Each structure stands twice: as structure tokens, then as C-alpha cells.
Amino acid sequence: MAAKASDIKLLKKYISKGWEFHIIEMLHDLKPVEIAELIEALDEESRGKLFLLLDVDTASEVISELSSDSRDDVLDDISDTELARIVEDMDSDDAVDLVGDLHDERAERVLAAMDPRESSEIRNLLIYPEDTAGGIMQREMVSVTPGATIDEVIALIRQQAPEVNDIHNVFIIDHQGRLKGIVPLVNLILSKPDTRISQIMDTDPISVPVDMDQEDVTRLFKKYDSVVLPVVDRENRLLGRITVDDIVDIIDEEATEDMFMLAGADEDLLSSSILKNASTRIPWLFICWLGGVLNSFLIKGFESHLSQLVGLAAFMPIILGMGGNVGSQSVTLIVRGIATGGVSTTDFLKIVGKQLGVGAILGCMYGAMLGAITFLIYPGNPKMSLVVGLSIFNSMTIATLVGTILPIIFFKIGKDPAVASGPFMSTAMDLIGVVAYFGIAVLLIF
Amino acid sequence: MAAKASDIKLLKKYISKGWEFHIIEMLHDLKPVEIAELIEALDEESRGKLFLLLDVDTASEVISELSSDSRDDVLDDISDTELARIVEDMDSDDAVDLVGDLHDERAERVLAAMDPRESSEIRNLLIYPEDTAGGIMQREMVSVTPGATIDEVIALIRQQAPEVNDIHNVFIIDHQGRLKGIVPLVNLILSKPDTRISQIMDTDPISVPVDMDQEDVTRLFKKYDSVVLPVVDRENRLLGRITVDDIVDIIDEEATEDMFMLAGADEDLLSSSILKNASTRIPWLFICWLGGVLNSFLIKGFESHLSQLVGLAAFMPIILGMGGNVGSQSVTLIVRGIATGGVSTTDFLKIVGKQLGVGAILGCMYGAMLGAITFLIYPGNPKMSLVVGLSIFNSMTIATLVGTILPIIFFKIGKDPAVASGPFMSTAMDLIGVVAYFGIAVLLIF
């Protein structure tokens, strides 16, 4: 999906020769996202040069498609006044993201250089937390009062079309600004010009409370297969709208976030430097490392037993590994179930009971199998076989249980369930597994 | 997001008393997805009863919202002729999914009972693999020739609106059916009635090849923020269209699939029975178990060394655990990077080099720390400290490398990169870690 190598080569040639006319001609046929991809492929210096050749209209669309690195390069090269013109032309949701990422001082200067009406709109939007409906909505939309005729609505759309992108429907509000209904564009086309819009509107539209968490907003879009949803305050006043393209990005973001959390890394590390990459992973691994050190001390505590029966050591990795793996499976199952809505709020006990059953079945099976193998290796010591079998059963059952309950608890207390991640789980399971293994061994053998 | 408990209670009461009129009145105000949620909450027998009360129009929308369990219950209760009417009324993409899931014989009977034009459309769509553009597209759309005026297009939309849901744009095709352009609805509204559609169309529309993998289709939608994309064959003939609501579902599905793969489970197990749940997890765990058994034999091979220096056993879990964790992190990073397009095809070597650097830094750090701690525990044996430190460095570096390369290799040979899953990784790392640990110990100590 990246820009074509031949295009990039050509563009670099044009830039080095300073052939601006050729560059402008080349960019003319491209969509904003494609221009953004070309900019990504350039070096720091050329990025700004290329961007300055774009007209305000194109620039405002290209800039929201850039990665944060390239965006910073481009922003360094343009003046506050130029940036103000570009921001004015952006959809308000993208404009807020951009202004929100600027240093406070520059943000202030850019806002001051903007049309006061536009800047106050952005100031109003900056209030909402980034990951709520308010933080992702845009103010641009077409809204009319119930008395308007189709003809009047079409005239209004014609007037607003230059400013509002992606018009999919018209919102109907009363004089207090309260949402009364929605009409998709196709129904405008199908109705007679003198029909009043109130006669054809859906009077029970789905709407999004402005403080709803963005993950819940994605669930609403999925449930109702929506393309656009209106955002309202507590008095049902229409504040803005959310479009599905932003929802698609958020679904991706949230899934990535959950996956990285589960693996014990907390942001997209592919594009960052080696040091940044390593340092982001250090805290998670440090918890595992601490757990591991603690475990070493625990095992050392059983050193006298181990030296009497050194064969016990041979089964440690499998007992800990099976627990860790089955526990991570359960965590993933629950975390994903919560994210996609498959785990509803009512049947937690049922889920826990079921997973406990699953863990017990798996533990019995693999415990019996390992017990049998142990008996083959140590035919003179049937107790050892029993200890090993029981320990696998024990670690798998407990791991399934903990891996199920832990993310549910995190979810219930309002934390991200993915915090109960794989590394966290496997470290916890290592500790429980070692104590149980040697505990059972001491009880039955020594 | 589930149905309200009070609604379910009321509905169950109505069903038990046989008050059909009340049920119909209750369902009247609900959207199809909400009716589907109520059906999910009922027992097997009531599901069919409720479904039979719906008119064909509603039934055709409700049935595509049901989970496979409830859908099977409902399908058991309706005749082939009734089902044929419902399928005729469904969007063709949903109809194909439904018919494709029926037993071959019943599918044949239902298709035979349908209007021949409708059934042949479905037969044509059944040809395409489920996870390609052809498998997810629908045939319902509005297409016109370039010479049509806006007035004529609007008349056509009016005529087709009862059959085509969610009209967002009009496709323009020539007499050979080749895609020539696209016009969003809003541009129809903005143009004069006697304008020819060719004058306002986007003549370079994004289109999807019919055999494109559905994951690549989602990338196109994300890149161009599309709501609808046309599907074409190799001669650029328009075959159908894909709408963004299906893309949202696919993005979710693919992320879930990757996550479960990474955790070593291969389908959504929350709704399945304990036995099914356990049996799906058995094969993955069996590979881990086999690896663990092999590992036990390896360790047993070093038994004589272990009995001389039993303290070696205490560090096994931490050496294996750190390798497994850091390896799973790398696998997740790469798998997600491939899925979201962040890992492009050109810079694999760069990514591998970077991850190797990250692994080495992390390995140095945690190796040095554990070496120091070992020295505190065994001050008389500095070699032991060296062995433990080197082994952590070794297992973390190798794990990062393997965790990066393995998913890339799977991807390159056309397999799902997520197959290089966490459990797989940690088992492989256990084996490598044990051999390296005892190998280093034998070399340096004995």
C-alpha cells in the first residue's frame, strides 16, 4: 500500500533539480493519502519543501494523513499564519487533533491567527477527553428544523457542501438544538420537493452521549451498521457527528493496544528507535524478572530436597510452561470477549465456571500423560509420577482460573482487562507452579 | 449492549401465555438487531416461535444478525418455502452467507423454491471464496450509463430503492459493463437535473479486484476512508460493491483471529461447550506438552551435572521465562505490524536488525542484573554468576531474533504470521534456553 518506488524516484529527481512545475503536475492526479505517502518517503528537508507546494485545500487533507514524524517535519517548515489557514480548512475533528498535539505556545499563536469563529469551535472541542465521543466528533454537519421542506434542505446542503465533507444524512433539531430526527440523503432524493422533512425523518435515531468512551462508540456503530452517528449532550442537544472512517481507525487502534498489552508492550514499537523500543519493554520485563528472581529464591529454599532427588528439576519447565500457556489462552479469550462485547455483564460466573471445567479437563489429561511418562523414566519411584501428574493438573487448573478471573476483575474495577497480560500471567503462574510442585513433592515424597 | 432484562422478562411472559398480539406490538418499535438480541435470550423452542411472527421484510434483516446457534434453531422451525421468501428479500451478500451455511440438500431445495433470477444471482456469488472481495460483495447497487441525466438517475434510484439498501453513490458503467466512474449521492443533489452524470463523475475511482484477499480490502477502505467500494473483474467490469459495515466486522474478525492464534487457540470459544472448548485447545497445548517432555529428557541428560551443582536448577525458570516473554512480545509486534500494514515488504532486514539490537540490550541488562544477584547468593562461585548472566543474555537475544524472523517467514511463504504464536514461541525458547544454559554451564564450570 506504500507509494510506488518509481514515483518516489521521479519526485526526488524533480526536487533536487527544483522543477516545481513538474512536481505540482505529478501531485495533481494523486489523492491526499497518496501525497502523504510520498512525503513519508522523503528526507526531513524535502518533506517541508513538497508540502509548501500544496494549495491550502489539499494541504489540509494531506496533513491529517501524515505520521507524527513527518507531520512534525512539515510543521517546522510552515509559519503560524500558513498553519492557521490550513487548520481553518480542516474538518474540526482533525483540526482538534492537530492543534492538541502542538506545543501550548504555538497552539495559542495558531488559534490567535485563525478566524475567531473557527478558533472558538476548536477551543470548544479541545475540552473533551481524546478517547470519548466528544474527542472524536466533528462539528461539520447539516442540520435543519422540522418545518423545512426538502427543497429548502437541498438549498442548505448546496450552501454548506464546500465546508462539510462526506454528507450522508441530515439531522433535524428543534429550536433548542435538541435532536429530533435523521434523514439519510437517499430519502431526500426520493421525496417530493415540497414535503416537510419532519414527515420523512426517523424520529427515533440512535445517538451517542458526548462523554461515551470511544470503545463503546465503536460497539454502537457495529451493532447498528452505522455510517454516521449524531453526538448529543445530556439534554439531547446535537453537538456533532462521528463518521465511520474514524471508527475504523479506532477499532484498529484498540485491537493493537489490547494485543500489545497482552504481550506486555504498550505502544507501536516498529517505527521507534532501538533504545526507545528497548526502554518501553523494560518495565514489563522487569516485573517478570523480579518474579523470576523471587522464584529462584523459592527454588533455592528447596535445595536440600532437590539434591536428594535431582530428577525433580527435569519437570519444572513443563509444569510451569503448561500453566503459563493455558493461562495466557484464557486471558486472551476473556480480554477479546470483553472488547467485542461477547462477554456480557451478566454471565461472568457462568464463564468462570466453564473455564474452570476446561482447565480441569486439560489438567487431568496432560497430568495423566506426564505422570505415565514419568513412571517410564523413574519406574522405581511411583510417588514421583504422582507428584508430577498432580502438579501439572494443579498448575493448569489454577492458571485457567486466574487467567479468567483476573481480566474480569480489572474490567469490573474500570481498568483495562488486557493489563492481566501474558507475561504477567506466566510469571504469576511460575511462582504458583513452583510452590505447588515442591509443596506436593515434600508432602508425598520426603 | 445486550437486550434489556425487563424486555426479556415481558417477552417470555407473552410467549408463555401465547399473547401474540402483544409480542408483535412489542417488536414493532425495535430495530432488527434488537429483535435478534431478544431471540438470543430465549430458549431453543421460543426462538422459532418468535421468529415466525415476523414479516418477511423484518425476518430477512433479523436472521443475518443472529449468532449461528440461534440461527440454526430458527432455521429448524421454518419451511423451505418460507426460507426461500426470506432469502429473496435479503441483501445478496448476507443471502450467500446464509445459503452457504445450509446443508447442501436444504440449500438446493431453498434455491429451487426461489425466484430463478434471485437464485441464479446467489449461485453466481457462491463461486467466490468466502474471504475474498467476491465473497463479501453484494450485487445490489445502482449503476447507470454515462449518458444518463441526473433526472434519469434519480428516477432509477426511486425505482430501485426498495431493493437496494444503503445507497451512498451511483456507479457509472459503459455498455460492456466496465466501471467508468462514481458519483456520491450528495453530488446528485447539488447538480442541475439535466446535467449528464458523466460530467460530474469521479473518473478515476478506487476499485477492488474480485479476487483480492479480504484483509487487503480492509486496508483499501482504511487508506481511502471509503464507505463503499466497487468490485471489478480483470476486464474492469463492475461485479458488485462492498459496504463499510462489512469491513468493520472483518477488521474485528481478523484481529480476534490473530489474537487467538497468538495465544494458541483458534476460534471464539466463549460460546462453545466445555468439551468443545477443551478439545479446541488440546492440539496447541499438545505441541507445548511434547516440547516440555523433550525438555525434561534434555534436563535429565544433564542430571549428573545437576547433582554436582544443584543450585543450577534455581535459575532455570527465570532464564526460560525471560526468553519466552521477550519472544512473545516480538511475535506480537511483527504480527500486528503485518496486519495493520506498518511492516512493509521492503524493510524486513532493517526490522530484524533493530529487534536484534533491542534483544541484545535487554539481554545485557537483565543478564548483568541476574549475574550480580547470583554472585550475592553464591559468592564462592563467580563462574556460576557468569553462566547465569550469559544464559539470560543468550536466551533473550535468540528469542527476540526468532520471534521477529519466524512470523516474517510465515508471511513470506503465504501462511498466517500469527501461527508463530506465543505458546509455540515459549516452548521453542524453553528448548533452546535449556540446551544453551547447560551447555554454557558444562563449558565454563565442569
Interface residues (C-beta under 8 A of the other chain):
Chain A: M1 A2 D29 K31 V33 I154 I157 R158 A161 D166 I167 H168 L185 V186 L188 I189 L190 D204 R219 L220 F221 K222 K223 Y224 D225 S226 V227 V244 D245 I247 V248 D249 I251 D252 A255 T256 D258 M259 F260 L262 A263 G264 A265 D268 L269 L270 S271 I274 L275 N277 A278 R281 I282 W284 L285 C288 W289 G291 G292 V293 N295 S296 F297 I299 K300 E303 L306 S307 V310 G311 A313 A314 F315 M316 P317 I318 L320 G321 M322 G324 N325 V326 S328 Q329 V331 T332 L333 V335 R336 G337 T340 G341 G342 V343 S344 T345 T346 I351 K354 Q355 G357 V358 I361 L362 M365 Y366 M369 L370 I373 I377 G422 P423 S426 T427 D430 V434
Chain B: M1 A2 D29 K31 V33 I154 I157 R158 A161 D166 I167 H168 L185 V186 L188 I189 L190 D204 R219 L220 F221 K222 K223 Y224 D225 S226 V227 V244 D245 I247 V248 D249 I251 D252 A255 T256 D258 M259 F260 L262 A263 G264 A265 D268 L269 L270 S271 I274 L275 N277 A278 R281 I282 W284 L285 C288 W289 G291 G292 V293 N295 S296 F297 I299 K300 E303 L306 S307 V310 G311 A313 A314 F315 M316 P317 I318 L320 G321 M322 G324 N325 V326 S328 Q329 V331 T332 L333 V335 R336 G337 T340 G341 G342 V343 S344 T346 I351 K354 Q355 G357 V358 I361 L362 M365 Y366 M369 L370 I373 I377 G422 P423 S426 T427 D430 V434
